[in-house]
Amino acid sequence: MRITSTSCICPVLVCLCFVQRCYGTAHHGSIKVTRNQTKHIEGETEVHHRPKRGWVWNQFFVLEEHLGPDPQYVGKLHSNSDKGDGSVKYILTGEGAGTIFVIDDTTGDIHSTKSLDREKKTHYVLHAQAIDRRTNKPLEPESEFIIKVQDINDNAPTFTDGPYIVTVPEMSDMGTSVLQVTATDADDPTYGNSARVVYSILQGQPYFSVDPKTGVIRTALHNMDREAREHYSVVIQAKDMAGQVGGLSGSTTVNITLTDVNDNPPRFPQKHYQLYVPESAQVGSAVGKIKANDADTGSNADMKYTIINGDGSGVFSISTDKETREGIISLKKPLNYEKKKSYTLNIEGANTHLDFRFSHLGPFKDVTMLKIIVGDVDEPPLFTLPSYVMDVYENAKIGTVVGTVTAQDPDSANNLVRYFIDHNTGEDTYFTIDANTGTIKTAKAFDREETPWYNITVTASEIESPGLLSHVTIGIKILDVNDNPPELAGDHDVVVCENAKPNQVIQTIGATDRDDFANGQRFHFSLDNSFPLNPNFTLKDNEDNTASILTRRRRFSRTTQDVYYLPIVISDGGIPSLSGSTTLVIRVCACERDGRVRTCHAEAFLSSAGLSTGALIAILLCVVILLAIVVLFITLRRSKKEPLIISEEDVRENVVTYDDEGGGEEDTEAFDITALRNPSAAEELKYRRDVRPEVKPTPKHPTSSSLDSIDVQEFIKQRLAEADLDPSVPPYDSLQTYAYEGQRSEAGSISSLDSATTHSDQDYNYLGDWGPEFKKVAELYGEMESERTT
């Protein structure tokens, strides 16, 4: 199928249409699609052939704002299958099909039935198809084409921001920029000159001019004086079609006001004034007023009155009323007509805010004579600007020039000025200033990230009058250089679930840079190449100053490893580029099926056995107690093995402990145990020698027969009586315990204590047969046997 357009408007389209009509449907301006050549013959198989396609021309043009009585012809559709017998039906679908664009289903002619507006819709996308009228089956595939609305110059330029109100200082140089106006045209800027706007001035000449291409309004005269004329109304026209005849135009009004500058000095209306003051005037009272006129307004008209000379300076004074700008003359001393009848004063009125650009119009002061005032009043130097703003790069070397300040003496003397920095803060030590030229230089290194601005105060004084000072504030901005590597933004708590899948995003990270936006607007993320390839995690740069952390494998286990480390490198887009490295800590956590984290603590290995946390704590406490007992036992054993050292010169009584089991029942050499068998063998009662006893002592062992007959019970009673009657006992209660089991049993004792007084008939020779471990024991008992035999 071919699509043929006959809407040839511009010269280019005329050429295209000419080529189209000369070369037929197989060249530019048509889409030719031949249908599949398929035959269905009984007994024969179906044969498919590749369809043939011609040159593609998929764009029609239709004029906007068509006002003719007939529909506007757009183009023609034609199929190679159309033999002219009406068997082919053409169908048009898409934007505006059936409402704006209609097609003759037999001939394929397309017409536009409505007037179109390109500013509302620039083009329409439609689809064309040829079908068999009898079977309604498509003969060719559906084709898409575009109908573009051709622009005409139907929109005039408009000033969307007008009218304008703007100001410009008076006495500005010729060519000073005032304002730039801009007009917009809704027509197609890519087609013809419909949207090409040219500016011109209709009203406001010869004071102002406008650039025809840019719309910049400039002053056209030198020395435009506000006092002569203050307001101007300028009319600017914008015309399309590059200003040619037939173009549409629009205009706007620019109201320009000249702002005041100090270009007019003050002037006294008279050069001589006469003031009569009675001698009865009170000291401190105002006796007169004087005023100098200034054509300027606002601060430019502010002035100061002073007495520059005269013989009445000690008697009169003058002050300035800031509201009325008048000089108030006051009396300082009492007047005496007989002594002094007249005073001559020269009063000066001078502006306080000078503009040195207009110093040639000066001097900006005037003098009149009144008969009162003092000499010349010197003024301090004035800086060319009320404040200064300078800048310097943070990597500037010491001694780099930052800028220069300038001050001048406003008086006619024009004395030389010296400069110095007020060192009131620590910031002032970062800069130095040349006393003669006012050039400011760096004195220290800077770091913009710590201090981006410095504020210093420069003072100017005249060499001839060092007491008159002027101050100006200077703000110095530290410009940034890329000297800070990027860092990870925030503390990212990276968590990976145990049931994670490969290539799963577990965290998105960002970066920050202490440098400004120009050097820190682009970050690049990558893994640290100095480490081997991480088999568990990887990193993907999202190219939007963020990066994603992804898993490399499936399933993680907290019991195997609960923490992973991923070193990454972050670089910025500054010049030169800087990079910083950091390590992400990735924790393995147990998660729900929906990805919510349940817990991130590693479970104990005994949890599978069913032990609770309380049981585990109890087991640990038991282990700690057992360890404490073992340590205490070892400590006690070591303390018992310490050797006992007794000095031979120590005459005090000592308790000696022997950790010796002795030689058994046959060992009678260690101590005498007879006293244990018979109480009569105990030591007799002994009294203290330093106190005389009041009771007579009991006679010692009257007879040996009585000792044998003394029973243990009697022995205890005797000790009790001695304790009760002894006056030398301590003055407090004491407890003396004696164990008594009663009289001797008829069966006799089975204790081995009595065996110590008799010889044993046991033979210990068998100990020698027990082996080398009992050799020492056999030798001991063998010696004892030999002694008894001897």
C-alpha positions in Angstrom: 0.0 0.0 0.0 1.3 3.5 -0.8 0.4 6.7 1.0 0.5 9.8 -1.3 0.4 13.4 -0.1 -0.6 16.3 -2.3 -0.3 19.0 0.3 2.6 21.0 -1.0 2.9 24.3 0.9 6.5 25.4 1.3 9.1 25.3 -1.5 10.5 22.1 0.1 7.1 20.4 0.1 6.6 21.6 -3.5 9.8 19.8 -4.5 8.7 16.7 -2.6 5.4 16.7 -4.3 7.0 17.1 -7.7 9.3 14.2 -7.1 6.4 12.2 -5.8 4.3 12.7 -8.9 7.2 12.1 -11.3 8.4 8.9 -9.8 5.2 7.3 -8.8 4.4 5.4 -5.7 7.7 3.5 -5.3 9.8 6.5 -4.2 9.7 9.4 -1.7 6.3 10.3 -0.3 4.8 6.8 -0.3 4.6 3.6 1.6 4.3 0.6 -0.6 3.5 -2.8 0.8 2.5 -5.7 -1.4 0.4 -8.4 0.1 1.6 -12.0 0.5 1.3 -13.9 -2.7 -0.6 -17.0 -1.5 -2.6 -19.4 -3.7 -5.0 -22.0 -2.6 -5.5 -24.5 -5.4 -6.9 -27.9 -4.7 -4.2 -30.5 -4.6 -1.4 -28.0 -4.2 0.4 -26.9 -1.1 0.3 -23.4 0.2 3.3 -21.3 -0.8 4.4 -18.1 1.1 6.5 -15.4 -0.4 8.3 -12.5 1.4 6.3 -9.3 1.0 8.0 -6.5 -0.9 8.2 -3.0 0.7 9.1 0.3 -1.0 10.5 3.6 0.3 9.0 4.9 3.5 7.5 8.3 3.6 5.5 8.4 6.9 4.6 12.1 7.3 1.9 14.3 5.8 1.3 18.0 6.3 -1.9 19.9 6.7 -2.3 23.7 7.1 -3.6 25.0 10.4 -6.5 27.5 10.6 -8.0 26.3 7.2 -11.1 28.4 6.6 -12.1 27.1 3.1 -15.6 25.8 2.5 -14.4 22.4 1.4 -12.5 19.8 3.4 -8.8 20.2 3.1 -7.2 17.4 1.0 -4.4 15.7 3.0 -3.2 12.7 0.9 -4.1 9.4 -0.6 -3.8 5.7 0.4 -3.3 3.1 -2.3 -2.7 -0.6 -2.2 -1.0 -2.7 -4.9 -3.9 -5.1 -4.5 -6.3 -2.4 -5.6 -7.2 -3.1 -9.3 -9.8 -0.3 -9.4 -12.8 -2.6 -9.2 -13.8 -1.4 -5.7 -12.9 -4.7 -4.1 -10.4 -3.0 -1.7 -11.7 -1.1 1.3 -9.5 1.4 3.1 -9.8 1.9 6.8 -8.3 4.8 8.8 -7.8 4.6 12.6 -5.9 6.6 15.2 -6.0 10.2 16.5 -8.8 12.2 14.9 -9.8 9.4 12.6 -13.5 9.8 11.7 -13.9 13.2 13.4 -11.1 15.3 12.0 -9.7 13.1 9.3 -12.0 11.1 7.0 -11.1 8.7 4.2 -12.8 7.6 1.1 -12.8 3.8 1.7 -12.9 3.2 -2.1 -10.3 5.7 -3.4 -8.2 6.1 -0.3 -8.4 9.9 -0.3 -7.9 11.5 3.1 -9.4 14.9 3.9 -9.4 17.2 7.0 -12.9 18.3 7.9 -12.0 20.8 10.7 -9.8 23.8 11.2 -6.7 22.7 13.2 -4.6 24.8 15.6 -0.9 23.8 15.8 -0.5 25.6 19.1 -3.0 23.1 20.6 -1.8 19.9 18.9 1.2 19.7 16.6 0.7 16.3 14.9 -1.6 13.3 14.7 -0.6 9.6 14.6 -2.9 7.4 12.4 -3.0 3.9 11.1 -4.1 2.8 7.6 -5.1 -0.7 6.4 -6.5 -2.2 3.2 -9.0 -5.1 3.6 -11.0 -7.2 1.1 -14.5 -5.7 0.9 -16.1 -9.0 0.5 -14.3 -11.1 3.1 -13.2 -8.2 5.4 -9.8 -9.8 5.6 -6.7 -7.6 5.6 -4.8 -7.5 2.3 -1.7 -5.9 3.8 -0.3 -5.3 7.3 -1.4 -2.1 9.1 0.8 0.9 8.4 1.4 3.9 10.7 1.9 7.5 9.5 1.9 11.0 10.9 -0.1 14.1 9.8 1.8 17.2 11.0 0.0 20.5 11.4 1.8 23.1 9.3 2.3 26.4 11.2 1.1 29.8 9.9 1.9 33.1 11.5 -1.3 33.5 13.6 0.2 34.5 17.0 1.5 37.9 17.8 4.5 38.3 20.2 3.5 39.1 23.8 5.3 40.5 26.8 4.2 38.2 29.7 5.9 40.3 32.4 4.9 43.8 31.3 4.4 46.5 32.1 7.8 47.0 33.7 8.9 49.4 36.5 12.7 49.9 36.7 15.2 52.4 38.1 18.6 53.6 36.9 21.0 56.0 38.6 21.1 59.5 37.2 24.3 60.7 35.6 25.0 57.1 34.3 27.3 56.6 31.4 25.8 56.3 27.9 25.1 52.6 27.2 24.3 51.7 30.8 22.0 48.6 30.8 18.6 49.3 32.3 16.5 46.2 31.7 16.1 43.3 29.3 12.6 42.7 28.0 11.5 39.4 26.4 8.6 38.7 24.2 7.3 35.2 23.4 5.6 34.0 20.2 3.5 30.9 20.3 4.2 30.1 16.6 6.6 27.3 15.5 10.2 28.6 16.0 11.5 25.8 13.7 9.4 26.8 10.7 10.0 30.1 8.9 10.2 33.4 10.6 6.8 33.2 12.4 8.5 33.2 15.8 11.5 35.3 15.0 11.1 38.5 17.1 12.7 41.9 16.5 12.6 44.7 19.2 12.2 48.4 18.5 11.5 51.5 20.6 8.3 53.4 19.8 8.6 56.0 22.6 11.5 57.1 24.8 14.0 58.4 22.3 16.5 60.0 22.4 17.0 59.1 26.0 16.9 55.3 25.7 17.6 52.6 23.0 16.8 48.9 22.7 18.9 46.1 21.2 16.7 44.7 18.3 17.8 41.1 18.9 18.2 40.8 22.7 15.7 43.4 23.9 18.2 45.1 26.3 17.3 48.7 27.0 20.2 51.1 27.5 20.7 54.7 28.2 21.3 56.8 25.1 22.5 60.1 26.5 25.3 61.2 28.8 24.6 62.8 32.2 20.8 62.4 32.5 20.0 64.6 35.4 17.3 63.6 37.8 16.8 67.2 39.0 15.9 68.1 35.4 13.6 65.1 34.7 13.0 62.1 36.9 10.4 59.8 35.2 10.4 58.4 31.7 7.9 56.2 29.9 9.4 54.0 27.2 7.3 51.9 24.8 9.0 48.8 23.3 7.6 46.9 20.3 8.2 43.2 19.5 7.5 42.2 15.9 7.7 38.7 14.4 8.6 37.7 10.9 12.0 39.2 11.6 10.4 42.7 11.5 9.2 42.3 7.9 6.1 43.7 6.4 3.1 41.7 7.4 4.5 40.5 10.7 2.5 40.6 13.9 3.6 42.8 16.7 3.0 43.4 20.4 4.2 46.2 22.7 4.8 46.9 26.4 5.5 50.0 28.5 8.7 50.4 30.6 8.4 53.0 33.3 12.0 54.2 34.1 12.8 56.4 37.2 16.2 58.1 37.6 17.4 57.5 41.2 19.3 60.2 42.9 23.1 60.4 43.3 25.1 63.1 45.1 25.8 65.3 42.2 24.6 68.6 43.6 26.6 70.4 46.3 24.8 72.4 49.0 24.3 76.1 48.6 23.4 78.9 51.0 20.7 81.2 49.7 22.7 84.2 51.0 26.4 84.9 51.5 25.9 87.2 54.5 23.5 86.9 57.4 22.9 89.3 60.3 21.5 88.0 63.6 20.6 90.2 66.5 20.7 88.5 69.9 19.8 90.3 73.1 22.3 90.1 75.9 19.6 88.6 78.1 19.6 85.4 76.1 20.1 82.3 78.3 23.2 80.1 78.0 22.3 76.9 76.0 19.3 78.4 74.3 18.9 78.4 70.5 19.3 81.9 69.1 19.0 81.3 65.4 18.8 78.9 62.5 20.5 78.7 59.1 20.0 76.4 56.2 21.8 75.5 53.0 19.7 74.1 50.1 20.6 70.8 48.3 18.8 69.7 45.1 19.5 66.0 46.0 17.2 63.9 48.1 17.5 61.3 50.8 21.0 60.7 52.2 22.6 62.5 49.3 21.1 65.7 50.7 22.4 65.1 54.3 24.8 67.8 55.4 26.8 68.9 58.4 27.1 72.5 59.6 30.4 73.6 61.2 32.0 76.9 62.3 35.2 77.2 60.4 36.5 80.6 61.8 35.5 83.8 63.5 35.9 85.5 66.8 32.7 84.2 68.3 33.6 80.5 68.3 34.0 80.5 72.0 30.6 82.1 72.6 28.4 80.3 70.1 28.0 76.8 68.8 26.1 75.2 65.9 24.4 71.8 65.6 22.6 70.1 62.7 18.9 69.1 62.8 18.8 65.8 60.8 15.1 66.1 60.2 15.0 69.7 58.8 18.7 69.7 57.7 19.0 73.1 59.4 21.9 74.5 61.4 20.9 75.4 65.0 23.0 78.2 66.5 23.2 78.0 70.4 24.7 80.2 73.0 27.6 78.9 75.0 28.6 81.8 77.2 26.7 84.8 78.6 26.7 87.9 76.4 27.9 91.3 77.5 27.0 94.1 75.3 29.5 96.5 77.0 32.4 94.2 76.4 31.6 92.7 73.0 29.0 93.9 70.7 29.4 91.7 67.6 30.8 88.4 66.6 31.7 87.2 63.1 31.2 83.5 62.3 31.9 81.7 59.0 29.5 78.7 58.8 30.1 75.8 56.4 27.6 73.4 55.2 29.0 70.2 53.6 27.5 66.9 52.4 28.2 63.9 54.6 27.9 61.2 51.9 30.2 62.0 49.0 30.4 60.2 45.7 33.9 60.6 44.3 32.6 59.9 40.8 31.2 63.4 40.8 34.0 65.1 42.7 34.6 67.3 39.7 31.2 69.0 40.3 32.3 70.0 43.8 33.4 71.0 46.3 30.3 69.6 48.0 30.1 72.3 50.6 29.3 76.0 50.9 30.3 78.8 53.2 28.4 81.8 54.5 29.2 84.5 57.0 27.1 85.1 60.1 29.4 86.6 62.8 29.8 83.4 64.7 31.8 80.0 64.4 35.2 78.3 64.5 37.9 77.1 62.0 38.0 74.4 59.5 36.7 70.9 60.6 38.7 68.2 59.3 36.9 65.0 58.2 38.2 61.4 58.3 39.0 59.6 55.1 36.2 58.0 53.1 36.3 54.5 51.5 35.1 54.2 48.0 32.6 51.5 49.0 30.6 51.1 52.2 31.7 47.5 52.4 33.8 45.0 50.4 33.3 41.4 49.4 36.4 39.5 48.2 37.3 35.8 47.7 40.3 33.6 47.7 40.8 29.9 47.1 41.4 27.8 50.2 44.7 26.4 48.8 46.1 29.8 48.2 49.7 30.3 49.3 50.7 32.7 52.0 51.1 36.1 50.5 48.5 35.7 47.8 46.7 39.0 46.9 43.0 39.0 48.0 42.0 42.5 47.0 42.5 46.2 47.5 40.6 48.8 49.5 40.8 52.5 48.7 40.0 55.5 50.9 40.5 59.2 50.2 40.6 62.4 52.2 37.3 64.2 51.4 38.8 67.6 52.3 40.5 69.9 49.9 43.9 69.1 51.4 43.6 65.5 50.2 46.1 64.2 52.7 47.7 60.8 52.2 45.9 57.8 53.9 47.4 54.9 55.7 45.6 51.5 56.3 45.7 48.9 59.0 43.6 46.0 60.1 41.8 46.1 63.5 43.0 42.9 65.3 40.0 42.4 67.5 39.3 38.8 66.6 41.3 35.7 65.6 40.1 36.0 62.0 42.1 39.2 61.5 45.4 37.3 61.9 44.8 35.5 58.6 45.4 38.6 56.5 47.8 41.4 56.2 47.4 44.8 54.5 49.9 47.2 52.9 49.7 50.4 54.8 50.3 52.6 51.7 48.3 50.8 49.0 45.6 49.0 50.9 46.4 45.7 49.3 45.2 42.7 51.4 47.2 39.5 51.3 46.9 36.1 53.0 48.9 35.4 56.1 47.8 31.8 56.9 46.5 28.7 55.2 42.7 28.2 54.9 40.3 25.4 55.2 36.9 26.2 53.7 35.3 23.2 55.4 36.1 24.7 58.8 35.7 28.5 58.0 34.0 29.4 54.7 33.9 33.2 55.5 36.1 35.7 57.2 35.0 39.2 58.3 37.7 41.7 59.0 37.6 45.5 59.7 40.1 47.8 57.9 40.8 51.3 59.3 42.0 54.2 57.3 43.6 57.3 58.8 45.2 60.4 57.4 49.0 60.8 57.9 48.6 64.4 59.0 45.6 63.6 61.3 46.1 60.1 62.7 43.3 60.6 65.2 40.6 60.8 62.4 39.7 57.2 61.5 37.4 55.5 59.1 36.3 51.9 59.2 35.0 49.5 56.6 33.9 45.9 56.9 35.4 43.3 54.4 33.8 39.9 53.9 36.2 37.4 52.4 34.8 34.2 51.0 37.0 31.1 50.9 36.5 29.4 47.5 36.4 25.6 47.5 38.8 23.1 46.0 38.3 19.4 45.9 40.4 18.4 49.0 38.0 16.1 50.8 37.3 12.5 49.8 33.7 11.4 49.9 32.4 9.5 52.9 29.6 7.0 53.6 26.4 8.9 54.4 25.2 7.9 57.8 25.7 4.7 59.8 24.1 2.0 57.6 23.0 -1.1 59.6 23.3 -3.7 56.8 21.4 -6.9 57.4 21.2 -10.0 55.3 18.5 -12.7 56.0 19.5 -16.3 56.4 17.0 -17.2 53.6 18.4 -14.6 51.2 18.5 -15.4 47.5 21.3 -14.7 45.0 21.4 -11.1 43.5 19.1 -9.9 46.2 19.4 -6.2 47.1 19.9 -6.0 50.9 20.8 -2.3 51.3 21.2 0.9 49.4 23.9 3.2 50.5 24.8 6.9 49.8 27.7 9.2 50.2 28.5 12.7 51.4 31.3 15.1 50.6 32.4 18.0 52.7 33.3 20.0 49.6 30.6 22.1 47.9 28.1 21.0 45.3 30.4 21.7 42.4 32.9 19.1 43.5 30.6 16.7 45.2 27.7 16.2 42.9 28.7 12.9 41.5 29.9 9.8 43.4 31.2 6.4 42.0 31.0 3.3 44.1 33.2 0.2 43.7 34.7 -2.7 45.6 38.2 -2.4 47.0 40.5 -4.0 44.5 43.2 -4.5 47.1 41.1 -7.3 48.6 40.2 -10.6 46.9 36.9 -11.0 45.3 34.1 -11.4 47.9 32.2 -14.6 47.3 29.3 -13.6 49.4 28.4 -10.0 48.4 28.9 -7.6 45.6 28.2 -3.9 44.9 26.3 -2.2 42.1 26.7 1.5 41.3 23.2 2.9 40.6 24.8 6.0 38.9 22.5 8.3 41.0 24.9 8.9 43.9 23.8 5.6 45.5 24.9 2.0 45.3 23.1 -1.3 46.1 24.6 -4.2 48.1 23.6 -7.5 46.6 24.1 -11.1 47.6 26.2 -13.5 45.5 24.8 -16.8 47.0 21.8 -18.2 48.6 21.2 -18.9 52.3 23.4 -17.7 55.2 23.8 -19.2 58.7 24.3 -17.3 61.9 25.8 -20.3 63.6 28.5 -20.6 60.9 29.2 -16.9 60.6 27.1 -14.0 61.9 29.1 -11.0 60.6 30.6 -10.3 57.2 32.8 -7.4 56.1 32.7 -5.7 52.7 35.4 -3.1 51.8 34.2 -0.5 49.3 35.7 2.6 47.7 33.8 5.9 47.0 35.2 8.5 44.6 33.8 11.9 43.7 33.6 13.8 40.5 35.9 16.6 41.4 39.0 17.7 39.7 41.2 16.1 40.7 39.1 13.2 41.8 39.4 11.9 45.3 38.3 8.6 46.8 37.8 7.2 50.2 37.5 3.6 51.4 35.3 2.2 54.2 34.1 -1.2 55.3 30.5 -2.2 55.6 29.6 -4.6 58.5 26.9 -7.0 57.3 25.0 -9.0 60.0 23.2 -12.2 59.4 19.7 -12.3 60.9 16.8 -14.6 61.0 13.8 -13.2 59.1 10.2 -13.9 58.5 9.0 -15.0 55.1 8.0 -11.4 54.2 11.6 -10.2 54.9 11.0 -8.7 58.4 13.9 -9.2 60.7 13.1 -11.5 63.7 16.5 -11.6 65.5 20.1 -11.1 64.7 21.7 -12.8 67.8 23.6 -16.0 67.2 21.8 -18.9 69.0 23.8 -21.2 71.3 24.8 -24.6 70.0 23.1 -26.4 73.0 19.7 -24.9 72.0 19.0 -27.9 69.9 19.2 -30.1 72.9 16.2 -28.3 74.5 18.0 -26.4 77.2 16.5 -23.1 78.2 18.5 -19.9 79.0 17.9 -20.4 82.7 19.3 -23.9 82.6 22.4 -22.7 80.8 22.9 -20.0 83.4 22.6 -22.5 86.3 25.2 -24.8 84.7 27.6 -21.9 84.3 27.1 -20.9 88.0 27.8 -24.5 89.1 31.0 -24.6 87.1 32.1 -21.3 88.6 31.5 -22.6 92.2 33.4 -25.8 91.5 36.4 -23.8 90.2 36.3 -21.6 93.4 36.3 -24.6 95.6 39.3 -26.1 93.8 41.2 -22.9 94.0 40.5 -22.6 97.8 41.6 -26.2 98.4 44.8 -25.7 96.5 45.5 -22.5 98.5 45.0 -24.3 101.8 47.2 -27.2 100.8 50.0 -24.8 99.9 49.6 -22.9 103.2 50.1 -26.1 105.2 53.4 -26.9 103.6 55.0 -23.7 104.7 58.0 -24.5 107.0 57.9 -23.6 110.6 60.8 -21.4 111.7 61.3 -20.8 115.4 64.0 -18.6 116.7 66.2 -20.1 119.4 66.2 -16.8 121.3 62.4 -16.6 121.5 61.7 -17.6 125.1 57.9 -17.3 124.8 55.7 -20.3 124.8 54.9 -21.6 121.4 52.3 -23.9 120.0 54.1 -26.3 117.8 52.0 -28.2 115.2 53.4 -31.4 113.9 51.8 -32.8 110.7 53.2 -36.3 111.4 51.3 -39.5 111.6 54.0 -41.1 113.6 55.1 -44.7 113.5 51.8 -46.3 114.4 50.9 -48.1 117.6 54.5 -49.1 118.2 55.7 -45.5 118.2 56.1 -44.6 121.9 58.9 -42.1 121.5 56.8 -39.1 120.2 54.9 -38.4 123.5 53.9 -40.1 126.7 50.3 -41.3 126.6 50.2 -42.6 130.1 48.4 -39.5 131.3 45.6 -40.3 129.0 45.2 -43.8 130.6 45.5 -42.6 134.2 44.6 -39.1 135.5 47.1 -39.4 138.3 49.9 -39.1 135.8 48.8 -35.5 135.1 51.0 -32.7 136.2 50.3 -31.4 139.7 48.6 -28.2 140.3 50.8 -25.2 139.9 50.0 -21.8 141.4 51.2 -18.4 140.1 54.3 -17.2 141.7 53.5 -13.4 141.5 50.3 -13.8 143.7 50.2 -15.4 147.2 47.5 -18.0 147.3 44.9 -17.8 150.0 44.1 -21.6 150.0 46.6 -24.2 150.9 47.7 -26.4 148.2 46.8 -30.0 148.1 49.8 -32.2 149.0 51.5 -33.7 146.0 51.0 -37.4 145.6 50.7 -38.4 149.2 51.2 -41.9 148.3 51.5 -43.9 145.2 48.6 -46.1 146.3 46.3 -43.1 146.4 47.2 -42.0 142.9 46.3 -45.4 141.5 42.9 -45.2 143.3 42.0 -41.7 142.0 39.2 -41.9 139.5 38.8 -39.5 136.6 35.7 -38.1 138.1 37.5 -37.2 141.3 40.2 -35.6 139.3 37.7 -33.4 137.5 36.1 -32.4 140.8 39.5 -31.5 142.2 40.3 -29.3 139.2 36.9 -27.6 139.6 37.5 -26.8 143.2 40.9 -25.4 142.5 39.5 -23.2 139.7 36.7 -21.9 142.0 39.1 -21.0 144.9 42.0 -19.7 142.8 42.2 -15.9 143.4 44.6 -15.4 140.5 42.2 -16.4 137.7 41.3 -13.6 135.2 38.4 -11.3 136.2 35.9 -12.8 133.7 34.2 -16.1 133.3 36.1 -19.0 131.7 35.0 -22.3 130.4 37.1 -25.4 131.2 35.8 -28.6 129.6 36.8 -32.1 130.8 35.4 -35.1 129.0 34.4 -37.9 131.3 32.8 -41.1 130.1 32.4 -42.8 133.5 33.9 -45.9 135.2 36.0 -48.5 133.4 33.9 -51.2 131.5 34.0 -54.8 132.7 34.8 -55.9 129.2 37.9 -53.9 129.1 39.1 -51.4 126.5 39.6 -52.3 122.8 41.7 -49.1 122.2 45.2 -49.4 121.0 46.4 -46.9 123.5 47.3 -49.6 126.0 49.4 -51.3 123.4 51.9 -48.6 123.6 53.1 -50.0 127.0 53.4 -53.6 125.8 55.6 -55.2 123.2 53.9 -56.5 120.0 54.7 -60.0 118.8 53.7 -59.2 115.2 56.2 -60.1 112.5 56.8 -57.4 109.9 59.0 -59.3 107.6 56.3 -59.7 105.1 56.6 -56.0 104.2 59.8 -56.8 102.3 57.7 -58.8 99.9 55.5 -55.9 98.9 57.9 -54.4 96.4 60.2 -51.3 96.2 57.3 -49.0 97.0 57.3 -50.3 100.6 61.0 -50.7 101.0 61.3 -47.7 103.4 58.5 -49.0 105.6 60.0 -52.5 105.7 63.4 -51.0 106.8 61.8 -49.0 109.6 59.8 -51.9 111.1 62.9 -54.2 110.7 65.0 -51.8 112.8 62.3 -51.6 115.5 62.2 -55.4 115.7 65.9 -55.7 116.0 66.0 -53.2 118.9 63.3 -55.1 120.8 65.3 -58.3 120.3 68.4 -56.7 121.5 
